[in-house]
Amino acid sequence: MKDPIIKLRDLTKCYGSQRAVDNLNLDINKGEIFGLLGPNGAGKTTTILMMLGLTDPTNGSAFVCGYNATSDPISVKRKVGYMPDSLGFYDHMTALENLIYIARLNGLPGKGNRTRALEIMDIVGLSSSMHKKTSTFSRGMKQRLGLADVLIKQPDVIILDEPTLGIDPSGVREFLLLLKRLSKEQGLTVLLSSHHLHHVQQVCDRVGIFVKGKLLAQGNIDTLSGDLFNHKGHVVSISLSEFISGPWLPEHELAQWETIKNININQNTIEFECTQNITPALVRFLVEKGYDIISVHQKNYGLDDIYQKYFENDN
């Protein structure tokens, strides 16, 4: 197995007696979209700054693309594109002029900068607006231009701090779909910091729950929900056309299914607590047994449930 492209070990940052980041251990693999999820003030931005070598840890280490961010921050910066939560551009310049200037600041050869900038503008969907001054740009357009700034240097890793902040819902959806496509097509590793649970759930392969400087849990949604909710990460309620009175004959047979952890019956509704999404199999089984189904309701424990549960446990 290859080494992770981001490797944090016992990473700690103290400001006086306050621990902004507390003994953080985290691996992120190449090509993965990882969501660092937590409330404002949880320590997400401080963690990012240590990964970029912009602030020194009190203890521990951050390795990014094989380089120690504390002892070799310049090498890390060459490999990583960073988009902060607050973006700034030269308002008197057009979007294209801003992007070409950023390319020069990154030390890219001048000859191909314009061509590369035009390609990036097309990728982020700003081709039709590239000759407009950035002072006229909406928040969503500025986020796209910020992503273009990040991509112009062709990084191996991109780190985005609250990238969907202040964007309207349709803009958020387009931005997240763009991130997912770029990660897949270019093999980019993405670290996405956010306190918006729904946005993180839409795009991330794995998430880390970050509260009060501590990483409480990490994994995909199914893994986290299974750990938290006694391995009943999926609850399915199926209502039949007839009421069930007395022992229900199929219950014994269904109890043998490894993925079913509990069955509750209430009049004409059967609730199944499962470790996986087996709703289609349950429906087929009941139809084959001759039951008429009038409704199916599937409850999946999402990121909101998971986050609230961890947050409650930490308080």
C-alpha positions in Angstrom: 0.0 0.0 0.0 1.3 3.4 -0.9 2.0 6.1 1.7 -0.9 8.6 2.1 -0.4 11.9 0.3 -1.3 13.8 3.5 -0.1 12.3 6.8 -0.7 14.1 10.1 0.9 12.7 13.2 0.1 13.9 16.8 -0.4 17.4 15.3 -1.0 19.9 18.1 -1.2 23.7 18.2 -1.5 25.6 21.5 -2.1 29.3 22.0 -1.2 29.7 25.6 -3.3 27.3 27.6 -5.7 26.8 24.8 -5.3 23.8 22.5 -6.7 24.8 19.1 -5.7 21.4 17.6 -5.2 18.5 19.9 -3.1 15.5 18.9 -4.5 15.1 15.4 -3.7 11.9 13.5 -5.0 11.7 9.9 -4.2 9.9 6.6 -5.6 11.1 3.3 -4.9 9.0 0.2 -4.1 10.2 -3.3 -7.2 11.0 -5.4 -9.5 11.1 -2.4 -12.0 13.9 -1.5 -11.8 14.3 2.3 -14.2 16.5 4.2 -13.0 18.1 7.5 -16.3 18.8 9.2 -16.8 20.9 12.3 -18.3 24.1 13.7 -16.6 27.5 13.5 -13.7 27.6 15.9 -13.1 23.9 15.9 -9.5 24.2 14.6 -10.0 23.4 11.0 -8.2 26.5 9.6 -5.4 26.2 12.1 -4.9 22.6 10.9 -4.7 23.8 7.3 -2.2 26.5 8.1 0.1 23.9 9.8 -0.2 21.6 6.7 0.9 24.5 4.5 3.8 25.5 6.8 2.2 28.9 7.4 2.2 28.3 11.2 4.4 25.9 13.2 2.8 23.2 15.3 3.5 23.0 19.0 4.0 19.3 18.7 3.7 16.6 16.0 4.2 16.7 12.3 2.4 17.3 9.0 3.7 15.6 5.8 2.2 16.6 2.5 3.2 15.0 -0.8 6.2 13.5 1.1 7.5 16.8 2.5 7.5 18.0 6.1 5.4 21.2 6.1 7.4 22.7 9.0 11.0 22.1 7.8 10.3 22.3 4.1 7.2 24.5 3.5 8.4 25.8 0.1 8.3 22.2 -1.4 4.8 21.8 0.1 3.6 25.0 -1.4 4.8 24.0 -4.9 2.7 20.8 -4.7 -0.4 22.2 -3.0 -3.1 24.7 -4.2 -4.8 26.5 -1.4 -8.1 28.5 -1.5 -8.9 30.4 1.7 -12.4 31.2 2.9 -11.9 34.9 2.0 -10.7 35.6 -1.6 -9.1 38.7 -2.9 -8.4 39.7 -6.5 -7.2 42.8 -8.3 -10.5 44.5 -9.1 -9.1 46.7 -11.8 -8.0 43.6 -13.7 -10.1 41.1 -15.7 -10.5 37.5 -14.6 -8.0 36.4 -17.2 -5.5 39.1 -16.3 -5.7 38.0 -12.6 -5.1 34.4 -13.5 -2.1 35.1 -15.7 -0.7 37.3 -13.0 -1.1 34.5 -10.4 0.7 32.1 -12.8 3.6 34.5 -12.9 3.6 34.8 -9.1 3.9 31.0 -9.0 7.0 31.1 -11.2 5.4 29.4 -14.2 7.1 29.9 -17.6 5.6 33.1 -19.2 5.3 31.6 -22.7 2.5 29.2 -21.9 0.7 31.1 -19.2 -2.0 32.6 -21.4 -2.8 29.2 -23.0 -2.9 27.5 -19.7 -5.1 30.3 -18.2 -7.6 30.0 -21.1 -7.8 26.2 -20.6 -8.5 26.7 -16.8 -11.1 29.3 -17.5 -12.9 26.8 -19.6 -12.6 24.1 -17.0 -14.1 26.2 -14.2 -16.9 27.6 -16.5 -15.7 31.2 -16.7 -14.8 31.5 -20.4 -17.7 33.8 -21.2 -16.7 36.1 -18.3 -12.9 36.1 -18.5 -12.6 39.6 -20.0 -14.8 41.1 -17.2 -13.3 42.9 -14.3 -13.4 40.9 -11.1 -15.1 43.8 -9.3 -18.3 42.8 -11.2 -18.1 39.2 -10.1 -20.7 37.5 -7.8 -19.5 35.5 -4.9 -20.0 32.2 -6.8 -18.0 33.5 -9.8 -15.2 34.6 -7.5 -15.1 31.1 -6.0 -14.7 29.6 -9.5 -11.9 32.1 -10.2 -10.3 31.1 -6.9 -10.4 27.5 -7.9 -8.8 28.5 -11.3 -6.0 30.3 -9.3 -5.5 27.0 -7.4 -5.5 24.9 -10.6 -3.1 27.1 -12.7 -0.1 25.7 -10.9 -1.2 22.1 -11.6 -1.1 20.9 -7.9 -1.2 17.4 -6.6 -3.4 18.5 -3.7 -5.9 21.2 -3.4 -7.1 22.5 0.0 -10.3 24.5 0.2 -11.3 26.3 3.4 -15.1 26.9 3.5 -15.4 27.1 -0.3 -19.2 27.2 -0.5 -19.6 30.0 2.0 -22.0 32.7 0.7 -22.9 30.9 -2.6 -26.5 30.4 -3.6 -27.8 26.7 -3.6 -27.5 26.3 -7.4 -24.0 27.7 -7.4 -23.0 25.4 -4.6 -24.2 22.4 -6.5 -22.3 23.4 -9.6 -19.2 24.1 -7.6 -19.3 20.7 -5.8 -19.9 18.8 -9.1 -17.0 20.6 -10.6 -14.7 19.5 -7.7 -15.9 15.9 -8.0 -15.2 15.9 -11.8 -11.8 17.4 -11.4 -10.8 14.9 -8.7 -11.9 12.0 -10.9 -10.4 13.3 -14.2 -7.1 14.7 -12.9 -6.5 12.4 -9.9 -6.5 15.4 -7.6 -6.6 15.0 -3.9 -9.0 17.4 -2.3 -9.2 18.4 1.4 -12.5 20.3 1.9 -13.0 22.2 5.2 -16.6 23.1 6.0 -19.3 23.4 8.6 -22.1 22.8 6.0 -22.9 19.1 6.5 -25.1 18.7 3.4 -22.4 20.1 1.1 -19.7 17.8 2.5 -22.0 14.7 2.2 -22.6 15.5 -1.5 -19.0 15.3 -2.6 -16.7 13.6 -0.1 -15.4 10.1 -0.1 -14.7 10.2 3.6 -15.2 12.8 6.4 -13.6 13.6 9.7 -15.7 15.0 12.5 -13.7 17.8 14.1 -14.9 19.4 17.4 -12.9 21.5 19.9 -9.6 20.7 18.2 -10.1 16.9 18.3 -10.8 14.5 15.5 -13.6 12.5 17.0 -14.2 10.1 14.1 -13.3 9.6 10.5 -14.7 7.3 7.7 -17.4 7.1 5.1 -21.0 7.7 6.0 -21.9 4.0 6.3 -19.0 3.3 8.6 -19.7 6.2 10.9 -23.4 5.5 11.1 -22.8 1.8 11.8 -20.4 2.7 14.6 -22.7 5.2 16.1 -26.1 3.6 15.8 -25.4 0.1 16.9 -24.9 -1.1 13.3 -28.4 -0.2 12.3 -27.3 2.4 9.8 -30.4 1.8 7.7 -34.0 1.7 8.9 -36.8 0.6 6.5 -40.5 0.8 7.3 -42.8 -1.2 5.0 -46.6 -0.9 5.3 -48.8 -3.7 4.1 -52.4 -3.6 3.1 -53.4 -5.9 6.0 -52.9 -5.7 9.7 -50.7 -8.2 11.4 -52.2 -9.9 14.5 -50.4 -12.5 16.5 -47.1 -14.2 15.3 -46.0 -13.1 11.8 -44.7 -16.2 10.0 -42.0 -14.6 7.8 -40.4 -13.0 10.8 -38.5 -16.1 11.7 -37.1 -16.5 8.2 -36.1 -12.8 8.0 -34.4 -13.0 11.4 -31.8 -15.3 9.7 -30.6 -12.5 7.4 -27.2 -11.3 8.6 -27.9 -7.7 7.5 -31.1 -7.5 9.6 -30.4 -6.6 13.3 -34.0 -6.0 14.5 -37.6 -6.3 13.4 -40.4 -4.3 14.9 -44.1 -4.8 14.0 -46.8 -2.3 14.6 -50.3 -3.1 13.2 -49.6 -3.2 9.4 -46.1 -1.6 9.4 -42.9 -3.6 9.7 -39.7 -1.7 10.6 -36.3 -3.3 9.8 -33.1 -2.1 11.3 -30.3 -3.1 8.9 -26.5 -2.8 8.5 -26.9 -2.2 4.7 -29.4 -0.8 2.3 -31.4 -4.0 1.5 -34.8 -2.3 0.7 -35.2 -3.9 -2.8 -34.5 -7.4 -1.4 -37.0 -6.9 1.4 -39.7 -5.7 -1.0 -39.1 -8.6 -3.3 -39.3 -11.1 -0.4 -42.6 -9.7 0.8 -44.1 -9.6 -2.7 -43.0 -13.2 -3.2 -44.8 -14.2 0.0 -48.0 -12.7 -1.3 -48.2 -9.5 0.6 -49.5 -6.3 -0.9 -47.2 -3.3 -0.1 -48.8 0.1 0.1 -45.7 2.2 1.2 -42.0 2.0 1.7 -40.0 4.5 3.8 -36.3 4.3 4.0 -34.4 6.1 6.8 -30.7 6.4 6.3 -28.6 8.0 9.0 -27.0 10.8 7.2 -24.1 13.2 8.1 -26.4 15.4 10.1 -27.5 12.6 12.4 -23.8 11.4 12.7 -22.5 14.9 13.5 -25.2 15.7 16.1 -24.5 12.4 17.8 -20.8 12.9 18.0 -21.3 16.6 19.1 -23.7 15.5 21.8 -21.3 12.8 23.0 -18.5 15.4 23.3 -20.5 17.8 25.4 
